């Protein structure tokens, strides 16, 4: 039995239509997957996320996807994690005390301070660090109440909402976006193109 080369994980809480459309516009032929074997076999994988940390982690555990997802990221296999998808790569989240994330990023997730609007909804400026190859500076669309305050030892980009926070991280062909590239216009579409090209080239 063959498995797709470009897969999107069914997390049970994501705007899958927009993600799939962005991947198709970039020349991909994505399919939805929900099994450990499909996650392991995908040449490139997207982990989307909209919703609650606890409910998504419960769904991933129930489907046996936690270890396959963590392992492909540890191995540096092409993976793009979007919004909550990025947050569940962390060790834990203030949103769900006691619930463990995938733990591949040695950091945790915190709620924005009460001094700013929560959730953050709309466009925000992304500033990239010097080591970024996929991420670039520009404006991206965010929809989040929680964020990574500190970056792991990866190349990273930041934005500001009540203070700086992690807007994106990358390591080889593993890319994590707190923003929604699929909703970020031509800037986001270019990022999807670059990630797919890097995934195809194995760089």
Backbone as JSON, one array per atom type, in Angstrom:
{
  "sequence": "XXXXXXXXXXXXXXXXXXXXXXXXXXXXXXXXXXXXXXXXXXXXXXXXXXXXXXXXXXXXXXXXXXXXXXXXXXXXXXXXXXXXXXXXXXXXXXXXXXXXXXXXXXXXXXXXXXXXXXXXXXXXXXXXXXXXXXXXXXXXXXXXXXXXXXXXXXXXXXXXXXXXXXXXXXXXXXXXXXXXXXXXXXXXXXXXXXXXXXXXXXX",
  "N": [[0.85, -1.2, 0.0], [0.57, 2.21, -0.85], [1.63, 5.45, 0.35], [0.86, 8.92, 0.91], [2.94, 11.62, -0.36], [2.86, 14.2, 0.56], [1.45, 15.18, 3.4], [-1.27, 16.02, 5.61], [-2.01, 16.33, 8.93], [-4.85, 15.08, 10.57], [-5.98, 16.8, 13.08], [-8.3, 17.25, 14.37], [-9.09, 19.73, 15.12], [-8.82, 22.19, 13.36], [-8.33, 24.59, 10.72], [-8.64, 23.14, 8.13], [-9.32, 23.33, 5.41], [-8.3, 25.78, 4.44], [-5.56, 25.39, 4.84], [-5.05, 23.17, 3.2], [-5.7, 24.3, 0.72], [-3.72, 26.29, 0.46], [-1.43, 24.72, 0.25], [-1.96, 23.39, -2.13], [-1.99, 25.56, -3.91], [0.68, 26.09, -3.89], [1.67, 24.1, -5.39], [1.57, 21.55, -4.35], [0.17, 18.27, -3.58], [-1.74, 17.63, -1.34], [-2.88, 15.27, 1.16], [-5.17, 14.17, 3.69], [-4.22, 12.69, 6.77], [-4.24, 10.17, 9.36], [-3.09, 8.13, 10.78], [-0.44, 6.36, 12.53], [1.37, 5.06, 10.74], [1.02, 6.46, 8.36], [1.86, 9.01, 9.11], [4.55, 8.47, 9.65], [5.4, 7.67, 7.12], [5.09, 9.79, 5.36], [6.61, 12.02, 3.11], [6.71, 14.75, 3.4], [5.17, 16.71, 5.91], [2.38, 18.31, 7.38], [1.4, 19.85, 10.35], [-1.32, 21.06, 11.51], [-3.22, 23.39, 13.57], [-5.88, 24.47, 15.5], [-7.6, 25.51, 18.29], [-7.77, 23.86, 21.46], [-5.0, 23.11, 23.58], [-5.04, 20.81, 25.29], [-7.17, 19.2, 24.23], [-6.3, 18.64, 21.61], [-3.88, 17.27, 22.12], [-4.93, 15.05, 23.45], [-6.34, 13.85, 21.36], [-4.25, 13.24, 19.58], [-2.76, 11.44, 21.14], [-4.66, 9.41, 21.48], [-4.81, 8.48, 18.87], [-2.37, 7.37, 18.55], [-0.27, 8.97, 17.66], [1.63, 10.58, 18.88], [4.35, 9.76, 19.47], [5.31, 9.04, 16.8], [5.14, 11.6, 15.56], [6.84, 13.18, 17.19], [9.24, 11.8, 16.78], [9.77, 12.1, 14.0], [10.29, 14.8, 13.89], [12.48, 15.04, 15.62], [14.3, 13.7, 14.04], [14.58, 15.47, 12.03], [12.97, 15.48, 9.75], [11.05, 16.7, 6.95], [8.71, 18.92, 8.13], [5.95, 20.96, 8.85], [4.62, 22.96, 11.31], [1.75, 24.54, 12.48], [0.43, 27.32, 14.18], [-1.4, 26.28, 16.89], [-0.27, 23.87, 16.39], [2.47, 24.41, 16.43], [2.71, 25.09, 19.17], [2.19, 22.66, 20.51], [4.51, 21.32, 20.12], [6.13, 22.02, 22.17], [7.12, 21.53, 25.65], [5.12, 21.87, 27.58], [2.03, 23.61, 28.38], [0.62, 26.6, 29.62], [-2.03, 26.76, 29.27], [-3.07, 24.25, 29.72], [-2.48, 22.86, 32.41], [-0.35, 20.3, 33.59], [-0.62, 18.7, 31.38], [1.27, 17.09, 28.98], [3.19, 18.16, 26.2], [4.54, 17.43, 22.91], [7.21, 17.72, 23.42], [9.54, 18.23, 21.96], [10.62, 20.69, 21.67], [12.46, 22.5, 23.91], [10.97, 24.24, 25.8], [8.23, 26.19, 27.13], [4.7, 27.04, 26.93], [3.03, 30.09, 27.22], [0.36, 32.25, 28.4], [-0.72, 35.3, 26.86], [-0.09, 38.51, 28.41], [-2.43, 40.18, 30.63], [-2.56, 42.82, 29.99], [-2.79, 43.28, 27.3], [-4.81, 42.83, 24.31], [-6.55, 39.82, 24.26], [-7.83, 37.04, 22.65], [-4.95, 37.53, 20.48], [-5.72, 38.84, 17.46], [-5.31, 39.17, 14.11], [-3.08, 41.09, 11.97], [0.48, 41.12, 12.31], [3.82, 42.24, 12.75], [6.58, 40.36, 11.68], [9.78, 39.61, 12.72], [12.89, 38.46, 11.71], [15.52, 36.25, 12.81], [19.14, 36.11, 12.36], [19.9, 33.59, 11.43], [17.87, 32.43, 10.01], [16.49, 30.64, 7.29], [14.2, 29.89, 5.94], [12.08, 31.41, 7.03], [11.09, 34.84, 6.69], [11.25, 38.42, 7.06], [8.26, 40.34, 7.57], [4.67, 40.83, 7.33], [2.33, 38.92, 9.1], [-0.57, 36.84, 9.65], [-2.12, 36.4, 12.73], [-3.74, 34.39, 15.25], [-4.17, 33.92, 18.29], [-4.04, 33.08, 21.78], [-2.1, 32.2, 23.41], [1.48, 31.7, 23.6], [4.91, 30.93, 22.71], [7.27, 32.09, 24.87], [10.03, 32.06, 24.99], [12.63, 31.11, 22.76], [13.64, 27.89, 21.51], [16.82, 26.26, 20.94], [16.97, 26.92, 18.16], [16.9, 28.41, 14.87], [15.11, 31.45, 14.82], [12.15, 33.56, 14.71], [10.58, 36.61, 15.72], [7.73, 38.35, 17.12], [5.74, 41.09, 18.37], [3.6, 41.49, 21.07], [2.39, 42.77, 23.7], [4.97, 42.54, 24.55], [7.95, 40.84, 23.35], [7.57, 37.77, 21.53], [7.75, 34.33, 20.42], [7.49, 34.02, 17.05], [8.05, 32.26, 15.05], [9.9, 29.26, 14.32], [12.74, 27.45, 13.08], [14.49, 24.62, 11.82], [16.56, 23.23, 9.74], [14.54, 21.46, 7.59], [12.37, 21.49, 9.22], [9.76, 23.41, 10.31], [8.19, 25.78, 12.31], [5.32, 27.68, 12.89], [3.84, 30.3, 14.58], [2.01, 32.02, 13.61], [-0.49, 32.07, 10.94], [0.37, 30.84, 8.01], [-1.19, 30.16, 5.83], [-3.18, 32.04, 5.82], [-1.97, 34.4, 5.43], [-1.68, 35.95, 3.14], [0.25, 36.88, 0.19], [2.78, 36.89, 1.32], [2.71, 34.79, 3.2], [2.17, 32.71, 1.43], [4.5, 32.58, -0.09], [6.23, 31.63, 1.84], [5.21, 29.04, 2.25], [5.78, 27.97, -0.29], [8.62, 28.08, -0.2], [9.16, 26.3, 1.9], [8.11, 23.87, 0.87], [9.79, 23.57, -1.35], [12.26, 23.29, -0.09], [11.75, 20.95, 1.33], [11.41, 19.14, -0.75], [13.94, 19.19, -1.81], [15.33, 18.15, 0.24], [16.8, 19.73, 1.96]],
  "CA": [[0.0, 0.0, 0.0], [1.37, 3.43, -0.92], [1.23, 6.53, 1.23], [1.08, 10.21, 0.24], [4.22, 12.28, -0.11], [2.56, 15.43, 1.28], [0.35, 14.81, 4.29], [-1.76, 16.97, 6.6], [-2.54, 15.53, 10.04], [-6.18, 15.39, 11.11], [-5.88, 17.02, 14.53], [-9.64, 17.38, 14.9], [-9.37, 21.13, 15.46], [-7.98, 23.02, 12.49], [-8.92, 25.1, 9.49], [-7.96, 22.29, 7.16], [-9.59, 23.74, 4.04], [-7.36, 26.84, 4.08], [-4.23, 24.8, 4.78], [-4.97, 22.34, 1.99], [-5.72, 25.19, -0.43], [-2.4, 26.93, 0.36], [-0.48, 23.71, -0.24], [-2.25, 23.16, -3.56], [-1.52, 26.73, -4.65], [2.14, 25.99, -3.96], [2.01, 22.99, -6.27], [1.5, 20.27, -3.67], [-1.05, 17.47, -3.67], [-1.86, 17.12, 0.03], [-3.99, 14.42, 1.6], [-5.32, 14.11, 5.14], [-3.79, 11.42, 7.34], [-4.63, 10.05, 10.77], [-2.52, 6.93, 11.37], [1.0, 6.42, 12.75], [2.12, 4.65, 9.55], [0.95, 7.56, 7.39], [2.74, 10.07, 9.62], [5.93, 8.01, 9.48], [5.73, 7.47, 5.71], [4.98, 11.02, 4.58], [7.87, 12.7, 2.8], [6.54, 16.07, 4.02], [4.0, 16.63, 6.77], [1.9, 19.55, 8.0], [0.68, 19.65, 11.61], [-2.07, 22.29, 11.76], [-3.85, 23.39, 14.88], [-6.73, 25.54, 16.02], [-8.36, 24.91, 19.36], [-7.19, 23.78, 22.79], [-3.82, 22.26, 23.76], [-5.41, 19.54, 25.9], [-7.99, 18.37, 23.35], [-5.49, 18.16, 20.49], [-2.98, 16.25, 22.62], [-5.72, 13.84, 23.7], [-6.64, 13.22, 20.07], [-3.01, 12.66, 19.05], [-2.44, 10.25, 21.95], [-5.63, 8.37, 21.16], [-4.52, 7.95, 17.54], [-1.03, 6.82, 18.53], [0.55, 9.83, 16.82], [2.57, 11.4, 19.64], [5.74, 9.34, 19.24], [5.71, 9.23, 15.4], [5.36, 13.02, 15.28], [8.05, 13.62, 17.89], [10.4, 11.16, 16.19], [10.13, 12.68, 12.7], [10.87, 16.12, 14.14], [13.82, 14.8, 16.15], [15.13, 13.27, 12.92], [14.69, 16.57, 11.09], [12.24, 15.22, 8.52], [10.27, 17.89, 6.59], [7.48, 19.07, 8.89], [5.52, 22.33, 9.14], [3.65, 23.02, 12.4], [1.08, 25.83, 12.37], [-0.34, 27.86, 15.31], [-1.36, 25.32, 17.99], [0.67, 22.83, 15.98], [3.77, 24.81, 17.0], [2.68, 25.06, 20.63], [2.25, 21.3, 21.05], [5.89, 20.84, 20.05], [6.76, 22.38, 23.43], [6.99, 20.56, 26.73], [3.87, 22.05, 28.31], [1.35, 24.87, 28.13], [-0.14, 27.18, 30.72], [-3.45, 26.53, 28.97], [-3.47, 22.91, 30.17], [-1.51, 22.4, 33.41], [-0.24, 18.86, 33.78], [-0.69, 18.0, 30.09], [2.56, 17.15, 28.31], [3.22, 18.27, 24.76], [5.45, 16.49, 22.27], [8.48, 17.84, 24.13], [10.71, 18.33, 21.09], [11.17, 22.02, 21.93], [12.69, 22.63, 25.35], [10.37, 25.49, 26.24], [6.81, 26.0, 27.41], [3.77, 27.98, 26.31], [2.42, 30.97, 28.21], [-0.7, 33.12, 27.94], [-0.37, 36.72, 26.76], [-0.46, 39.24, 29.63], [-3.75, 40.8, 30.64], [-2.44, 44.21, 29.55], [-3.05, 43.38, 25.86], [-6.0, 42.12, 23.87], [-6.41, 38.37, 24.15], [-6.71, 36.6, 21.82], [-4.39, 38.37, 19.43], [-6.36, 38.52, 16.19], [-4.97, 40.11, 13.06], [-1.75, 41.14, 11.38], [1.56, 41.56, 13.17], [5.11, 42.23, 12.09], [7.5, 39.27, 12.01], [11.2, 39.97, 12.59], [13.62, 37.19, 11.67], [16.9, 36.2, 13.28], [20.14, 36.01, 11.28], [20.12, 32.22, 10.95], [16.68, 31.92, 9.34], [16.58, 30.38, 5.86], [12.85, 29.8, 5.4], [11.32, 32.57, 7.5], [11.57, 36.15, 6.29], [10.52, 39.5, 7.69], [7.03, 40.76, 6.9], [3.47, 40.82, 8.15], [1.63, 37.64, 9.09], [-1.85, 36.83, 10.36], [-2.1, 35.63, 13.98], [-4.98, 34.18, 16.0], [-3.68, 33.11, 19.41], [-4.07, 33.59, 23.15], [-0.9, 31.67, 24.06], [2.65, 31.78, 22.74], [6.21, 30.6, 23.28], [7.98, 33.31, 25.25], [11.45, 31.91, 24.7], [12.89, 30.2, 21.65], [14.62, 26.83, 21.74], [18.09, 26.51, 20.23], [16.7, 26.86, 16.73], [16.74, 29.73, 14.26], [13.78, 31.88, 15.22], [11.62, 34.88, 14.38], [9.77, 37.14, 16.82], [6.76, 39.42, 16.93], [5.52, 41.77, 19.65], [2.22, 41.69, 21.53], [2.63, 42.77, 25.14], [6.35, 42.08, 24.69], [8.34, 39.92, 22.27], [7.25, 36.35, 21.65], [8.26, 33.54, 19.3], [6.56, 33.97, 15.92], [8.36, 31.09, 14.24], [11.19, 28.6, 14.53], [13.08, 26.54, 12.0], [15.72, 23.84, 11.92], [16.54, 22.46, 8.51], [13.22, 21.47, 6.94], [11.31, 21.56, 10.23], [9.33, 24.8, 10.41], [7.06, 26.02, 13.2], [4.77, 29.02, 12.7], [2.75, 30.68, 15.46], [1.04, 32.66, 12.71], [-1.11, 31.2, 9.94], [0.85, 31.18, 6.67], [-2.27, 29.98, 4.85], [-4.04, 33.21, 5.88], [-1.07, 35.55, 5.44], [-1.52, 36.54, 1.82], [1.37, 36.48, -0.65], [3.93, 36.64, 2.2], [2.57, 33.42, 3.7], [2.25, 31.76, 0.32], [5.92, 32.43, -0.42], [6.82, 30.75, 2.86], [4.79, 27.68, 1.93], [6.58, 27.58, -1.45], [10.01, 27.82, 0.21], [9.22, 25.07, 2.7], [7.93, 22.73, -0.01], [10.99, 23.42, -2.16], [13.3, 22.75, 0.79], [11.39, 19.57, 1.63], [11.68, 18.34, -1.95], [15.38, 19.08, -1.98], [15.92, 17.5, 1.41], [17.78, 20.61, 2.6]],
  "C": [[0.88, 1.24, 0.0], [0.79, 4.52, -0.04], [1.6, 7.86, 0.58], [2.43, 10.82, 0.58], [4.03, 13.57, 0.67], [1.3, 15.21, 2.1], [0.01, 15.93, 5.25], [-2.45, 16.16, 7.7], [-3.94, 16.02, 10.43], [-6.06, 15.56, 12.62], [-7.25, 17.13, 15.17], [-10.01, 18.8, 15.24], [-8.48, 22.03, 14.63], [-8.77, 23.48, 11.29], [-8.26, 24.38, 8.32], [-8.16, 22.77, 5.73], [-8.59, 24.8, 3.58], [-5.94, 26.3, 3.95], [-4.06, 23.99, 3.5], [-4.91, 23.22, 0.74], [-4.36, 25.86, -0.63], [-1.37, 25.96, -0.18], [-0.7, 23.43, -1.72], [-1.78, 24.33, -4.4], [-0.01, 26.7, -4.83], [2.61, 24.81, -4.8], [1.98, 21.63, -5.62], [0.19, 19.55, -3.92], [-1.28, 16.82, -2.3], [-3.04, 16.19, 0.23], [-4.01, 14.41, 3.12], [-4.93, 12.72, 5.64], [-4.12, 11.39, 8.83], [-4.02, 8.83, 11.45], [-1.02, 7.09, 11.57], [1.8, 6.08, 11.49], [2.13, 5.77, 8.51], [1.85, 8.72, 7.81], [4.2, 9.7, 9.4], [6.34, 8.0, 8.01], [5.73, 8.75, 4.89], [6.35, 11.64, 4.35], [7.87, 14.1, 3.4], [5.22, 16.07, 4.75], [3.66, 18.0, 7.34], [1.08, 19.2, 9.23], [-0.05, 20.95, 11.92], [-2.67, 22.28, 13.15], [-4.62, 24.65, 15.16], [-7.54, 24.89, 17.12], [-7.57, 24.9, 20.66], [-6.06, 22.77, 22.85], [-4.22, 20.87, 24.25], [-6.17, 18.64, 24.92], [-7.2, 17.83, 22.17], [-4.52, 17.09, 20.96], [-3.72, 14.95, 22.92], [-6.0, 13.1, 22.4], [-5.38, 12.55, 19.49], [-2.61, 11.41, 19.82], [-3.37, 9.1, 21.6], [-5.38, 7.71, 19.82], [-3.12, 7.34, 17.44], [-0.03, 7.65, 17.73], [1.64, 10.61, 17.56], [4.01, 11.02, 19.33], [6.16, 9.46, 17.77], [5.96, 10.69, 15.04], [6.65, 13.52, 15.92], [9.3, 13.05, 17.21], [10.77, 11.79, 14.85], [10.73, 14.07, 12.87], [12.28, 15.98, 14.71], [14.79, 14.41, 15.04], [15.3, 14.36, 11.87], [13.98, 16.34, 9.78], [11.29, 16.38, 8.22], [8.9, 17.92, 7.26], [7.2, 20.55, 9.09], [4.41, 22.28, 10.2], [3.06, 24.44, 12.45], [0.26, 26.13, 13.63], [-0.28, 26.89, 16.51], [-0.43, 24.16, 17.68], [2.07, 23.13, 16.46], [3.77, 24.65, 18.51], [2.79, 23.64, 21.19], [3.61, 20.66, 20.86], [6.63, 21.1, 21.36], [6.52, 21.31, 24.5], [5.66, 20.65, 27.45], [3.26, 23.39, 27.93], [0.58, 25.32, 29.37], [-1.64, 26.98, 30.51], [-3.95, 25.23, 29.57], [-2.45, 22.38, 31.17], [-1.54, 20.88, 33.58], [-0.29, 18.05, 32.5], [0.64, 18.17, 29.37], [2.38, 17.28, 26.8], [4.16, 17.25, 24.16], [6.85, 16.57, 22.86], [9.71, 17.93, 23.25], [11.34, 19.72, 21.14], [11.29, 22.2, 23.43], [12.27, 24.02, 25.82], [8.92, 25.21, 26.58], [6.01, 27.17, 26.84], [3.07, 28.78, 27.39], [1.33, 31.83, 27.58], [-0.18, 34.55, 27.82], [-0.78, 37.44, 28.04], [-1.82, 39.92, 29.49], [-3.73, 42.24, 30.14], [-2.7, 44.4, 28.05], [-4.3, 42.58, 25.51], [-5.68, 40.63, 23.69], [-7.77, 37.8, 23.72], [-6.18, 37.72, 20.91], [-5.02, 37.93, 18.11], [-5.97, 39.57, 15.17], [-3.51, 40.05, 12.67], [-0.73, 41.69, 12.37], [2.87, 41.39, 12.42], [5.98, 41.08, 12.59], [8.93, 39.72, 11.72], [12.02, 38.69, 12.69], [15.03, 37.34, 12.24], [17.85, 35.94, 12.13], [20.31, 34.62, 10.7], [18.93, 31.65, 10.18], [16.92, 31.76, 7.84], [15.2, 30.35, 5.21], [12.02, 31.02, 5.78], [11.94, 33.85, 6.98], [10.72, 37.22, 6.97], [9.3, 39.89, 6.88], [5.87, 40.7, 7.86], [2.72, 39.51, 7.97], [0.35, 37.75, 9.9], [-1.78, 35.88, 11.56], [-3.51, 35.49, 14.55], [-4.62, 33.29, 17.19], [-3.79, 33.85, 20.74], [-2.82, 33.2, 23.92], [0.26, 31.74, 23.07], [3.86, 31.24, 23.48], [6.91, 31.9, 23.61], [9.46, 33.24, 24.88], [11.65, 30.87, 23.61], [13.81, 29.08, 22.09], [15.9, 27.17, 20.97], [17.92, 26.24, 18.74], [16.79, 28.28, 16.19], [15.31, 30.18, 14.52], [13.45, 33.28, 14.73], [10.73, 35.32, 15.54], [8.73, 38.13, 16.29], [6.52, 40.02, 18.3], [4.04, 41.95, 19.91], [2.29, 41.61, 23.05], [4.03, 42.33, 25.48], [6.68, 41.09, 23.59], [7.93, 38.48, 22.58], [7.73, 35.65, 20.38], [7.18, 33.45, 18.22], [6.79, 32.74, 15.05], [9.72, 30.53, 14.6], [11.48, 27.71, 13.33], [14.4, 25.84, 12.31], [15.74, 22.91, 10.73], [15.19, 22.59, 7.82], [12.07, 21.33, 7.94], [11.01, 23.03, 10.49], [8.13, 24.89, 11.33], [6.61, 27.46, 13.09], [3.68, 29.27, 13.73], [1.64, 31.36, 14.66], [0.45, 31.61, 11.76], [-0.6, 31.57, 8.56], [-0.24, 31.08, 5.62], [-3.24, 31.15, 4.81], [-3.25, 34.5, 5.76], [-0.73, 36.08, 4.05], [-0.31, 36.02, 1.06], [2.61, 36.18, 0.18], [3.88, 35.2, 2.72], [2.7, 32.38, 2.61], [3.69, 31.53, -0.12], [6.62, 31.5, 0.57], [6.46, 29.29, 2.6], [5.59, 27.14, 0.75], [8.0, 27.22, -1.02], [10.13, 26.53, 1.0], [9.06, 23.84, 1.81], [9.17, 22.49, -0.87], [12.12, 22.82, -1.34], [13.02, 21.28, 1.11], [11.69, 18.65, 0.44], [13.17, 18.14, -2.16], [16.08, 18.4, -0.84], [16.91, 18.35, 2.15], [17.21, 21.21, 3.86]]
}
